[in-house]
């Protein structure tokens, strides 16, 4: 049989699996969880890199405290030491827009009419997945992710993210006249339990693992919602909101990729306005940037904390054995935050298909060249919707 491209081959193989299992199309459409588990058969049979996570982690860096001279990471990048062998650090990088208030440049290059990178990957490598792309974060941003001319608001509520992934639906509370929210596990288990005899032991174990992870996240959300400092409502007055939300959203991203519900996820730890309150440090993010004389250690503390959030995400992905099949790309918003600089903007790439343990020069190129490089690595141009792959730059980053 002739295939249009490699993605068409994978899609047809997936449909073949479904047909041979005797599973009705209606059940697949009714349960994203079931679709994801069956899709995993095809995905695992391919040894290729087929997923991506795009991370915004603001604040920039001091180059001398960020880039290693050997294999030991200096103070500001130190939280990522365990992943150095799987990571390429990019030096001499710039942004199409550096500084505050241009958030739409982070996952884009300032265009108001083209897809952001996470959305473009969702349209291309994510075309066969139940959820095309998942864009979560801590602070509402309608311009960070864009689908053509339309801004896509960042999903700041972990519960809303779960609903999108698993069609949780049915909000409300028992006293409102609306049926209480049904557990995701209950919602899907009835659809899947009748098919247990058609699933192999591996799929059964995967389902049980996914259900357990969902229950843990649901329990954490419920616990947070019973507390005045909820994880889904961020406030500068909140003692625990920012840290809890970042980590819960990271867990949801890992769950979404593990369940094969999406191939493209993005997560934004704060915004480039730096107004998010770092509850673990007891200050607003921006406080340390221009007071480095009076607060000589605070800026490094901020960057170390923020990179600790990226480490948490990497730990979550690693725990689910996802780093071999997933590329993680991290961008920031500036170089040296004290001067709002646009040189040596910290950019990182981790995971599958990446030669780690080194620093590669961007040669003064911006994020567009990085996105072009990663998009081609993920074969986005060969996808079923390859014609939609946005040409980000005329050149790529050599050595990745």
Secondary structure, 3 states (H helix, E strand, C coil): CCCCCHHHHHHHHHHHHHHHHCCCHHHHHHCHHHHHHHHHHHHHHCCCCCEEEEEEECCCCCHHHCCCCCCCCCCCCHHHHHHHHHEEEEECCCCCCCCCCCHHHCCCCCCCCCCCHHHHHHHHCCCCCCCCCEEEECCCCCCCEEECCEEECCECCHHHHHHHHHCCCCCCCCCCCCCCCCCHHHHHHHHHHCCHHHCCHHHHHHHHHHHHHHHHHHHHHHHHHCCCCCCCCCCCCCCCHHHHHHHHHHHHHHHHHHCCCCCEEEEEECCCCCCCEECCCCEEHHHHCCCCCCCCCHHHHHHHHHHHHHHHHHHHHHHCCCCCCEEEEEECCCCCCCCCCCCCCCEEEEECCCCCCEEEECCCCCHHHHHHHHHHHCCHHHCCCHHHCCCCCCCCCCCC
